[in-house]
Amino acid sequence: MLTIDLDIARRFIIGKQGLWPGRRWRGSIGTEQAMREMDYLQLDPLQIIARSHDIALHSRVLDYTPGLWEDITYQQRKFFDWGGWLATRPMDELPHWRIIMRRERDGDPDCEPRVRKMVNEHAEVMDEIRALLRARGVLSNRDFDATERKRTQSYRGRKDSSLALYYLWRTGEVMTHHRENFERIYALTKVVAPEECIHESIDEEADRFLIRKEISFFGLSRLNRTSDAFLRGVPFSRKQLIVDQLLADGDIIEVQVEGWRATHYALRRDVELLNDLTVGRVPDAWKPLDTTTSEEVVFLAPLDQVSGRGRAKTLFNFDYVWEVYKPENKRKYGYYTMPVLWGDRLVARFDSKLDRITNTYVILGLWLEDANLGNDEAFAEALAHGFSRFVGFLGASTLDAQAINEPLLCKRVQSVTF
């Protein structure tokens, strides 16, 4: 068993996710590389300043522009989106995921039971949808008049046609052809995926793949049965058997992090990265193309894997909750607050909005974990660089930083160019 301290664990996790020590990918090719290294790009429709997945890629990829992931996914067909936990996956992984799609259709206990139930309840409508897809090529929910459809009570859709499309997608008969304003436009799988990807891998092979992918996604994983992991298809009923096999085969290793009670797992191929970090080296593959996170802060997306769902507390001792779904009177910070990564630590958070009428990016508040940072010249410079790049990414023409209370930080940020 490998033993490491929390600092090494944190750098390993944020480094594997491409967030430290700086951006190491660029442009379209780099976006594809980042999406693969991240394992999953979780998608979210909410757009306040930008969508969470675009912000996640901006924090990892130089010259990233909003929506670039869509071209790589739906035009180049390098990825596909899928799942109750909605995320992109590399297209060459489709044979493994088709095992999970089949298990959802057949009601496997490791999968969401509602899928099988809804397939049974809407079989007739699905036949109608299949015929329409063969005739028209693509369909969306908007192609069906709500006044002519049977109403449903599912949060997945209010029309029987919406549910039919959704569950054909969940069970692999259709895929997302492209998106319009984030809405899925569906087509039969054979229209979207390359022919060589439309088959099932072996069940045991898929199970091993899912466990390895879950470990890779976290960097260090306990393989907990969380709702998200369940929706990613992790075969928890067979988990221990698979883990024992992977350990015996040398595919994964056990890791003990000082201060963490539970044993975690890492991929064997990542041992060299851990060894580099332990002796104070930055792995060669992680060398930044431009500024480091010490020279330029990075803003983490609300759903970023390293800070979302309580992980910020574990890795950074930083309490972070995305308050977008909280009533206004129960919010502590703000509607769309994001953490600020400086070096390898989360040191602040801020709330903001994009005024689309005046094309002004407005900072609504900035909160420091350590008040002394308000007078720190190095942090002020790094914060200004971070906002400069972020405003350029958003395409805003003006920045309003008057809500920043610290005079030094306010002055530096307000004076940035983009």
N, C-alpha and C positions, 0 to 999 in steps of 0.2 A: 504494500500500500504506500502511495506517495503522500507525504505530509507537506502542506504549504501554509503560509500565513494569509490573513485576509487581504493584505495589500496585493500580494501576488494573485490571489483569486480574483480580485476586482479588476486588475489590469488585464488578466487573461480573458475574462468575460467581455469586457468592453473592447478589448483588442480584437478578439475573434469576431465581434459584431461590427468591426470597422470604424469604431468611434474614437480610438486612441492608438497611437499618439497624435494622429492627424489624418486628414483625408488621403487615402492612398489609391483612389480610383477617379477617373475623369470621363465625362461625356457619356455617349451612348454605350460604348463598349464597357466602360467602367460601371455603368448602371447595371448592365447584365451581370458583371462580376459581383457587384455588391449584392444583388438580389439572390445570387447563388450562395454567397458566403453567409448571408443572413438566414438561410434555410427557408424562412417564410417571410413574405412581405404582407403583414396584416393590413387589410383594406377597410376603410371606414368612409361612409358617404358624407359625413358632416364637414362643411366647409365654412369656417369662420374667417380665418386668415388664409389658410391653405388646408388641404386634406392631410390627415395624420401621416399617411403613407408617403406623400410627397415631401413632407418635412423630414421624415425618417431618411429618405434618400438624399435630400439636400445636406443633411448632417454627415453624410458619408462620401458624397461624390462631388468633385469639383465640376463646375459648369452645369450642374443639374438644373433642368427646367421643369416646371410642373407639367405632369402628364406624359413625360418621357417614358415612364414605365408602361404606359398603354401601348405605345408604338412597339416596344420590345415584346410585349405579351400578345397583343392581338393582330399586329401587322406582321411582325417577324415570326410569331408563333414559337417563341423561345420558352414561354411559360403559359400556364393556364390558371384560372381562378376556380376555387371550389371550396365547399365545406360549410357546416354550421358555424364554425370558427373560420370566417372568410379570409383567405389569404392566397397569394400566388404560390405556385409550385413549378419547378422546372418541368418542361414538357417531357423530357426523357425519363422522368419518374412516373409518368402516367400508368405504365403497367402495374406498378405497386399499388397506386391509388385505386385502380379499377378493382382490385381485391376488396378494398374498403367499400367502394360503391356497391359491389355485389353483396357484401355483408349487410350493408344498410338495407338493401332491397329485401334480403332474406330474413332480416330480423335477428342478426347475431347479437348476443348479449353484450359484446364489447362496443356496440354501435347504438346510435340514438333510436329508441323504440318507436318514436313518432313517425319516423320515415316509413317504416313498414306499414303502420296503421293508415297513413295517408295514401300510400300506394293502393291499398285495398279499397279505400273509400272512394277514390277518384279514378278507378280503372277505366271507366267509360270515357271520361273526359280526356284521359291520356291518349286513348285511341284517336279521338278527334284531333288532338294536338299533333300527334305523329303524322296524320294524313295532311294536315295543313303545312307542316314543316317540309314534307316531301314535295308539296305543290309549290310553296312560296320560297323555300330556302331559308329564310330567317323570320323570326317572330319576336315580339316583345309583349309585355303586359298591356301596353297601350293599344295593341291591335284588337283588343276585345272590349266591346262596349259594356260597361258595368250594368246598364239597364237590361241587357239581354242575357246576363249570366246569373247563375245561382250564387247567392251571397254565402260567405263563410265567416267563421269567427276566429280564424287562425291569425296569429301575428305575422305569419309568412305571406299573407295575402287575403284580400277581402272578396276575391272572385274565385270560382272553381277553376277557371282557366289559369289564374295566377299560380294557384297551388299545383296544378298539373305541370306547368312549365318548371316550377321550382323543384318538384320531386323527380321529374325526368332528368333534371340537371344533377340532383343529388345522387341519383342512382346510375348516372353515366350514359344515358341514352342521348342526351344533348349536352352541349358545352356553350360557354359564352363565346359568341362569334366576335363581338366587339361591344363597346359601351357608348351610350349617348347621354351626356350629363350624368354619368355614373350608372345609369340604368342598363341592366343587362339586355343585350339583343342575342337571342338564342339561335342555334343551328344544330342540326344533327351532328353527332360526334365525328362521323366520317367526313364531314365538310370542314371541320376545324382541325382535327389532329392528324399528323402524318400517319400513314397506314402502318408503318413499322411500330408505332406506339400503341395501336389499338388492339391490345391483347392483355391477358392477365399473366403476371408472374406467378411463381409457385407460392402457395400460402406461407410456408415456413420462411421463404426468402423475403416475402413482404413483411412478416412479423419482425425479423431481424433488422430490416431496413427501417421500420417505424421506430424501434427502440434506439437505433443508432442516430436517427435523425432527431429524435427528441433530445438526446444527450447533446448532440452537436448544437442544436438550437439554443440550449441553455448554457453551453460551455461546460458547466458543472451541474449535474442534475441528480436529484433524489428519485426521479421518476415517480413523482406524486400523482395520485389519481385526482387531479383537479378537473373542473368542468371543461376548461380549455383543452387540456391534454386528452380528455375523453373524446372531445369533438375533433381532435386531430387523429383519432383512430388508433391510439396506442392500445395494444392488446393486453389490458391489465389482467385478464383472467389467466394469461399465460406468461405474465411478466417475469416472474422469478425463474422459471425454467429457461426462458430466452436469455436473461441476464447471466445465469450460470453458464450457459453455452458460450456466450460472447466472452465472458471472463476466461473460460477454459481455452478458447481459441485465440486469446490474446487481442481481440478486437477492441475491448474496452479495459479500463483499469479502475481501481478504487482509489479515491482521493479523500484525505482527511484535511479539512480546513480548520486551523486553530481557532477555537471559539465557536465553531459550529458542531452541534452534537451529532448530527446524522452523517453517515458516510455518503459521499457523492460519487458519481461516475463521470469519467472523461473518456474521450476516444484515444486509443493507443497512438494514433497518428499525431495527436496534439502534445505528446510528452516532450518533444523537442522544444516546442513553444514554451511550455512550463519551465523547462530547464534553463532556457535563455533568460526568462524573466527572473528566475530564482537567483541567478548570478548577476543581475542588473543589466542585462543586454536587451535591447529592443530587437525582436526578430527581424531579419532582413526583409521578409515579405511584408512587414508592417511599416516600413519607412515611409513617411509622408511625402507627397508630391509637392506640398506647399507649406503653409504654416502648421505648427503643432498646436495642440489644444492648450498649451501654456501661453502661446503667442496670440491665439484667437479662440475665444470661447465657442462652444457648440451648444445649440439649443436642441434639447431632446423632444421628439414628438410625444404627444400625450399617450400614445399606445406603444412607445418604444419598449422593446423587450427587456432592456436592462434596468428600466425604472418603473414600468407600469405594474399594476396589481401587487403593490407592496414590496416589490423587489428593491426599490430605492432604499428602503429602510435596512434591508439585509446587507446590501453591498456598500451603501454610502452613509448609513445612519442618517438618512434624509427622509422625513415623512412627506410622502407625495400622494395626493389623491386628485384625480381628474374630476373637477367639480362641475363639469358641464351638465350633468344630469341631476345636480342637486338644486333644490329651490333656492332662489336668490338669497333669502334670509338665512340660509344655512351654509353659505359659502364663506370660507375663511379668507381666501385670497381672490379668486376670480373665476370667470366663466371658462376661460381657455388658458389657464396658467401652465407654463412649461418650465421644466428644470434647466439650469445653466451648468454645463460641464466646463470646468477650468482645470487644466492638467488632468488628473484622474479622479477628481472629486466633484460632487455636486455642491455648489457653493451659494446658489441663489435660485430664485424663481421670478417669473414676471408674467403679467397678464397684458394682453394687447388686443387690438382690433384693426381691421383694414377698412378705412372709410372709403368706399368705392365711389362716392359722389365727388370727393376732392382728390381721390387717389393718394390719401395720406395714411401712413402707417402710424398708429397712435399707441404709445406705451401707456397703459392704464395704471401700472404700479410695478415696482421692483422691490423684492424683499431679500435681504442678505441673511445668510446663516450666521455670519460673523460681522458685526458692525464695523470692525476695523478695516474691512475690505473697502469701505466707502472712501478711505483715504489712501488706498494702495494704488500707486502709479501704474504698476505692472498689470494689475487687474483692470484698471480703467482703460488702459490701452487695448487689452485683450477683449474687453467688453465692446469697445467701440468698433474694433475689427469685426467682431461677430455680428453686430447689428448692421454694419455696412454691407456685409455679404448677404445677410438675410433680407434686407430691404430690396437689394438688387434682385434676389431670387423671387420676391413677391411682385416685382415690377412696379412698386410704388414710386411716386415722384417726390414725395415729401415725408419727412420724419418728424414726429412730435414727441419729444422726450421730456416734456415739462413735468410729468408726474413722478419722475425719479427724484427722490428727496435729497440724495447726497450730491452736493454742489459739484465736486470733482467729476463724478460719474455722469451727471446730467450734462455738464459742459462738454465732456469728451464725446458722449453719444450724440448730442445735438449737433455737433460740428462735423459728423462723418459725411463722406461723399460716397455716392453709389452710382 
